C-alpha cells in the first residue's frame, strides 16, 4: 500500500507544470473530484523527486485527504516526494499566477526553472528584461544577479541592511483556496513600514519599475552611515538634544524632500509632462542646505529623473524623424503627444503641426474603415453565435437522444437479466413436467404444467418469459433431437404453436412455414419423444 501523503501534483501529463493542490477535508475533496472529473493527475517530473506516475485522490476522515500513486510502485520507479509539503510546488503556482497576470497585461514571457528544481523561477519578458522569483529559504539571495527585478518567495529572509540599502523589497506569498488550489498575494516591504499585501492584479509593470498601486514607487535610498562610538571605561555617555529651531528646520527639509520625491514618482508614473518641473525642483533642493542622507536620496532620484528625460528626448527625436520620413497616423499620434513635453523644441512642434492636416484626413479614413470593420465583425459574430447556438441545440438533442437510448437499453438489459434468472430458476421443474408427460405417452398444456408443478410464477409469465424459460429447458437438447416444447405445441393451439416457433427460432431450429406442415412434424416428434419410454 502506498502511504505517501502527497499534497501537490500536476494536471494533464507527467511533464505538465499546471499545479494541483489536494484539498484537506472530505467535503472539499468531493467538490475537487467533480470539478476535475475528466482530468488526469500525475506525480510530475517538474517537482524535485517526482516519479512521473499517475496519481489518484484518497478520501480520508482520520487524516487529511491526499494524492496517492496507483498500485504499490513495484515497477522500480521510486518516488522521491514522500512527506513533501505543499510549498514544494511554490515554483509552479508562482509560474501559473505570474503567467496569467502577464497575459492580462498583453506581455509575452518565457518561464524557466533553475536547478535545484523548485528553488526559483526566471521570467524573461519580450523586451529583454527578466524577473527572478527566489524561493529557496536555505540559500541567500544573490542581489547582484542579472535580473532586472528580484522577488522574494514565502519565508525567504534578507541579509541585514539590504532593505535599507535598496529602499524596498517585493515579496509574494500563497494562501490556500477552498476546494483546492492556491491564491498568490503580492507585497512591497518598505523600511520601517513592514509589508503591504494586495492582489497581483494591483501590480503595474512599467518600463522603469515594478510597482504596487497601493504604494508609491519605492525610492532606492542608500542606508545612512552608522557611526560607531566607543565610550572609555567609567565614562558616562550623555545624549545631547538638538535645539528646537534646528529640529524644526530639519523636519521642514525632510518634508520638502518627501514632497519632491513623491512628486517625481507620480510624474514618472502618470504625468510625463510633470517630470521636468519635478526634476528642476529636486535640483534646487540639492543645491540647498540639506542633511547628507537627504542629499543622497535626492541625487539618486535626480539621476533617475534625468535618465528618464534623456530617454524621453531620444525617443521624441526618433519619432519626429520617422514622422518626417514616412508620416503615418500612429507616428503622428505618438509625436503629437511627445511634443507636448515642456522641453520639446520649436522645430519638433512645427514638424508635427505640418502633418496634422494630413493626419486628420487619415484618421477620418481609418475611422470609417474601423466602423465598417466593426459592422462586419458584429455580423460575423452574430452569425457565429447563431451557428454555435444551433450546434449546441443539436448536440443537446443528440445527447438527450443518447441518454434515452442508453436508459432504454439499460432497462432492456435489466428486464432480460431478470427474465434469464427467472427462467434458470424454473427450468428444472418445467423440464421435469415435460419429461413426465413424455413418459406417460401424452402431450400437455401450460395450464396443466402450472397446476401439477404448483409453481404460481408460471401463471404470471408473459410470452417472452415463456420463450426464455422453454429455451432454458431445451438448452442441452442435441440438434438432432426434438424439443421438449413439442409436447406443448402438439395440441395444435395457436398460442402454443407461436410459442414453439419462437423457441425454435431462439435455439436456431428451422421449422416448416405452414401450420399444417408444422403439426405433421410435431406429431412425428411427439412419437419420437414417447418412444424411449
BELPE-V283655 format. One line per field, one symbol per residue. phi: phi as a letter, one per 20 degrees, with the letter a starting at -180 (. if undefined). burial: b if it has 24 or more other C-alpha atoms within 12 Angstrom, else e. Layout:
phi=???
burial=???
//
This chain:
phi=.edfeeedbcenafefdefcdffeegfffffffffdgddeccefffefnfenefdcececdebffbebffmemfenefdddfmeffffdgffffffffffffffemdebddccfefgneacdddefenfcddeedffecffefefeffbddeegmfedfgnfffffnabeccbccfdgnoncddddccedgmdmdedafffeedddfebdcefecfgfdfdffffdeeddeffmdeedfdffffffffffffffffffffffgfgfffeccgfeffffffffgffffefcfgfffffffffffffffffffffffffffffffffbfcgfffffffffffffefefffffffffeffffffffffffffffffffffffffffffffffffffffffffffffffffffffffffffffffffffeggfffffffffffelbebcffffgffemeffffdeegfffgffffffefeffgedffffffefffnffffffffgfffffemdfcffeffffffffffffffffffe
burial=eeebbbbbbbbbbbeebbbbbbbbebebbeebbeeeeeebbbbbbbbbbbbbbbbbbbbeeeeebbbbbeeeeeeeeebebbebebbbbbbbbbbbbbbebbeeeeeebebbbeeebbbbbbbbbeeebbbbbbbbeeeebeeeeeebbbbbbbebebeeebbbbbbbbbbbbbeeeebbbbbbbbbbbbbeeebbbbbbbebbbeeebbbbbebbbbbbbbeeeeeeeeeeeeeeeeeeeeeeeeeeeeeebbeebbebbbbbbbbbbeebbbbbbbbbbbbebbeeebeebbbbbbbbbbebbbebbeebbeebbebbeebeeebbbebbbbbbbbbbbebbeeebbebbbebbeebeeeeeeeeeeeeeeeeeeeeeeeeeeeeeeeeeeeeeeeeeeeeeeeeeeeeeeeeeeebbebbbebbebbbebbbbbbeeebbbbbeebeeeeeeebbeeeeebbbbbbbbbbbbeeeeeebbbbbbbbbbbeeebbbbbbbbbeebeeebeeeeeebbebbbebbbebbeee
//
